[in-house]
Amino acid sequence: MSLTLNSSVRLSSGYFMPLLGLGVYQNDNCKPACLAALKNGYRHIDSARAYRNETQVGEAVRESGVPRSEIFITSKIYHPDHGYESTLKAVDESLQRFGFDYIDLYLIHSPLSGKRKRLETWRALLEAKEAGKLRTVGVSNYGIKHLEEIREAGLETPAVNQIEIQPFCQQKPIVEYCKEHGIFVQAYCPLIRGQFDNPVLREVAAKYNKAVPQVLVRWSLQHGFVLTSHDRLGSGLDRGLPCECRYSPLPKSAKPERVVSNADVYDFEISSEDMTRIDALDRGNDGATSWNPVDAD
């Protein structure tokens, strides 16, 4: 089965999520990037309340001409807003800012609020999902102990855990836990925040006549799933990819030309030998380029 920009995976909620998404972290003027992404085949945008650009994302969706039903939108609730009532309020505010009737995926942005508030927040998200305001709910930056506390409370398992995943920080124990429990892993910081000065990455990129960011995106997409050759972009979403394709990368760029370039990854396949070379770059949590609060109390 070939992989395309329109390929999606079925989450435990029953909804389909496009594998490749545009991240808009720290992009106060994200509308041009969003419009470029949607014009060039992206159908997944990852925002958050803390990014302060939900309104711009909503405007871009409406101006793009792409039906809302074909676009997968993610947002998140930051830990200062955690709590039952405050979470319900935050969901309504996000809906208002986006200008949407529903949000495809809503995440707890981090576990930094402590166990009691984390569970209150999770119960509120489940209630908002039951009310039809959210289609799928999940978490971000959750370590195994945070995921276990949800299971121990007898609550519904998150459909998604969004964590930093890139060659230097592969977080294998968390990924393995998620795989065992049907939790899909989204990979933020897949472009390692521009830290491309590595001989292995440069050599692999040169071998395939690609830029390092393209190799990094392809590495994320290719993990756990044998990919084949390039397929043309379609207007809909290819269905049915197994969850073994378990990394959904969210490369971020504010520059429209780089948004397009980051998705030019479907005309080559990284060999198993080169995947192994890149995998060997892992430094565990020491390789993180972001905050990575997976060990929070």
C-alpha positions in Angstrom: 0.0 0.0 0.0 1.4 3.4 -1.0 1.4 6.4 1.2 0.3 9.8 0.0 -0.2 13.3 1.5 -3.9 12.3 1.8 -3.2 9.1 3.8 -5.0 8.8 7.1 -5.2 6.5 10.0 -8.3 5.4 11.9 -8.1 6.4 15.6 -9.8 4.5 18.4 -12.6 7.1 18.4 -13.5 5.8 14.9 -12.5 9.0 13.1 -9.8 9.3 10.5 -6.8 11.5 11.0 -4.5 12.6 8.2 -1.0 11.4 9.0 0.9 14.5 8.0 -0.1 17.8 9.7 1.0 21.4 9.8 2.2 22.6 13.2 1.6 26.3 13.9 3.4 26.6 17.2 4.8 30.1 17.9 3.4 31.4 14.6 1.5 34.6 15.4 0.7 35.1 11.7 -0.1 31.5 10.7 -2.8 32.2 8.1 -0.4 32.3 5.1 1.2 29.0 6.1 -2.2 27.4 6.7 -3.5 28.6 3.3 -0.4 27.3 1.5 -0.7 24.0 3.3 -4.4 23.6 2.4 -3.8 24.7 -1.2 -1.1 22.1 -1.6 -2.9 19.1 -0.1 -2.5 19.2 3.6 -5.7 18.3 5.5 -4.5 18.5 9.1 -3.6 21.6 11.2 -2.3 21.4 14.7 -3.0 24.4 16.9 -3.5 25.1 20.6 -5.0 27.7 22.9 -1.5 28.6 24.1 -0.5 29.3 20.5 -3.0 32.2 20.3 -3.8 31.5 16.7 -7.0 29.4 16.7 -8.9 32.4 15.1 -6.4 32.6 12.2 -6.6 28.8 11.6 -10.4 29.1 11.4 -10.2 32.0 9.0 -7.7 30.1 6.8 -10.0 27.0 6.7 -12.9 29.2 5.6 -10.9 31.1 3.0 -9.2 28.0 1.6 -12.3 26.8 -0.2 -11.7 23.3 1.2 -14.8 21.9 2.9 -14.5 21.9 6.7 -15.5 18.2 6.7 -12.2 17.4 4.8 -9.9 19.2 7.3 -8.7 17.7 10.6 -8.2 20.4 13.3 -6.4 19.8 16.6 -6.3 22.1 19.6 -5.1 21.7 23.2 -5.8 23.0 26.7 -2.8 24.3 28.6 -2.2 23.4 32.2 -3.0 26.8 33.8 -6.6 26.2 32.5 -6.9 22.6 33.8 -9.9 21.7 36.0 -13.4 20.5 35.2 -15.4 23.7 34.8 -12.4 25.7 33.3 -11.9 22.9 30.7 -15.6 23.0 29.6 -15.2 26.8 29.3 -12.0 26.5 27.3 -13.6 24.1 24.8 -16.4 26.5 24.2 -13.9 29.4 23.8 -11.9 27.4 21.3 -15.0 26.6 19.3 -15.8 30.3 19.2 -12.3 31.3 18.1 -12.1 28.8 15.4 -15.7 29.5 14.3 -16.4 25.8 14.2 -19.3 23.6 15.4 -16.8 20.9 16.4 -13.1 20.3 16.8 -11.6 17.0 15.5 -9.1 16.4 18.2 -8.6 18.2 21.6 -5.6 17.4 23.8 -4.5 18.0 27.3 -1.4 20.0 26.4 0.8 18.8 29.3 0.6 16.9 32.6 2.0 19.8 34.6 -1.2 20.5 36.7 -1.0 17.5 38.9 -3.0 14.3 39.1 -6.3 15.7 40.5 -6.6 18.4 37.9 -5.4 16.1 35.1 -8.2 13.7 35.8 -10.8 16.5 36.2 -9.7 17.9 32.8 -9.9 14.5 31.2 -13.4 13.9 32.5 -14.5 17.3 31.2 -13.0 16.5 27.7 -14.9 13.2 27.7 -18.1 15.1 28.5 -17.5 17.6 25.7 -16.9 14.7 23.3 -20.2 13.1 24.4 -21.9 16.5 23.7 -20.5 16.4 20.2 -18.3 19.4 20.6 -15.1 17.3 20.2 -14.8 14.2 18.0 -11.7 12.7 19.5 -9.8 13.5 22.7 -6.2 12.8 23.7 -3.2 14.0 25.6 0.2 15.5 24.9 3.5 15.2 26.7 2.1 12.3 28.8 4.5 9.7 30.2 3.5 6.2 31.1 2.5 7.1 34.7 0.1 9.8 33.4 -1.5 7.4 31.0 -1.7 4.7 33.7 -3.6 7.0 36.1 -6.4 7.4 33.4 -6.6 3.6 33.1 -6.6 3.2 36.9 -9.4 5.7 37.2 -11.5 3.5 34.8 -11.8 6.2 32.3 -11.7 6.0 28.5 -8.2 5.7 27.1 -6.8 8.7 25.1 -6.9 8.1 21.4 -3.7 10.1 20.9 -0.5 11.1 22.8 1.4 13.9 21.1 5.0 13.9 22.2 8.4 15.0 20.9 9.6 12.3 18.5 12.6 12.8 16.3 15.8 10.8 15.7 17.7 12.1 18.8 14.6 11.7 21.1 12.6 8.7 20.2 10.9 8.1 23.7 10.7 4.3 23.0 9.2 3.2 26.3 6.2 5.7 25.9 5.8 4.7 22.2 5.7 1.0 23.1 3.2 1.6 25.9 1.0 3.6 23.4 1.3 0.9 20.8 0.2 -1.8 23.3 -2.8 0.2 24.4 -4.1 1.5 21.1 -2.9 5.1 21.6 -1.7 6.8 18.4 1.5 8.8 18.6 1.8 12.2 17.1 5.3 13.5 16.7 6.0 17.1 17.4 9.4 18.7 16.7 10.0 16.2 13.9 12.4 18.7 12.3 14.5 18.9 15.5 14.1 22.7 15.4 16.6 23.0 12.6 19.4 21.1 14.2 20.5 19.5 10.9 24.2 19.5 11.4 24.6 15.8 11.7 26.7 13.6 9.3 24.3 10.7 9.2 21.3 13.0 8.4 23.3 14.9 5.8 24.6 11.6 4.1 21.1 10.1 4.0 19.6 13.3 2.5 22.4 13.4 -0.1 21.8 9.8 -1.0 18.1 10.4 -1.8 18.7 13.9 -3.3 16.4 15.3 -0.6 16.8 18.0 2.1 17.3 17.0 5.7 13.8 18.1 6.7 12.3 15.9 4.1 14.3 12.9 5.3 13.1 13.7 8.9 9.5 13.8 7.9 9.8 10.6 5.8 11.6 8.9 8.7 8.6 9.7 11.0 6.0 8.6 8.5 7.9 5.4 7.6 8.3 4.1 11.2 6.4 0.9 11.7 5.1 0.7 8.1 6.7 -0.5 4.9 6.1 2.3 2.4 6.1 2.0 -1.4 6.4 4.5 -4.3 4.9 7.9 -4.9 1.2 8.2 -5.5 -0.6 11.3 -6.8 -2.5 13.6 -4.5 -6.2 13.1 -4.5 -9.1 15.2 -3.3 -10.1 12.8 -0.5 -8.4 10.8 2.2 -7.0 7.4 1.6 -8.5 5.1 4.2 -7.4 2.1 6.1 -3.7 2.4 7.0 -3.0 0.3 10.0 -2.0 1.9 13.3 1.4 0.2 12.9 2.1 3.5 11.0 2.3 5.0 14.4 4.1 8.4 14.0 2.1 11.3 12.7 4.6 14.1 12.2 3.6 17.8 12.6 6.4 19.8 10.9 6.1 23.5 11.6 7.1 26.3 9.3 5.9 29.9 8.9 7.2 30.1 5.3 4.7 28.8 2.7 7.5 27.5 0.4 8.9 25.4 3.2 5.4 24.1 4.1 5.2 22.8 0.6 8.7 21.4 0.6 8.2 19.5 3.9 5.4 17.5 2.3 7.5 16.5 -0.8 8.3 13.1 0.7 6.2 10.7 -1.2 8.5 9.9 -4.1 11.2 8.0 -2.2 11.6 5.4 0.5 14.3 5.3 3.1 16.0 1.8 3.0 15.9 -0.3 6.1 19.7 0.1 6.5 19.4 3.9 6.5 16.4 3.8 8.8 18.6 1.8 11.2 21.4 4.4 10.9 19.0 7.2 11.8 17.4 5.1 14.6 20.9 4.8 16.1 21.0 8.5 16.7 18.6 8.2 19.7 19.9 9.8 22.9 16.7 9.3 24.9 15.2 12.2 26.7 18.6 13.9 26.6 18.0 14.4 22.9 14.9 16.5 23.4 14.9 19.9 21.8 11.7 21.1 23.6 10.3 21.1 27.1 9.3 17.4 27.1 7.6 17.2 30.6 6.8 13.5 30.3 8.3 12.9 33.9 6.1 15.6 35.6 4.6 14.7 39.0 
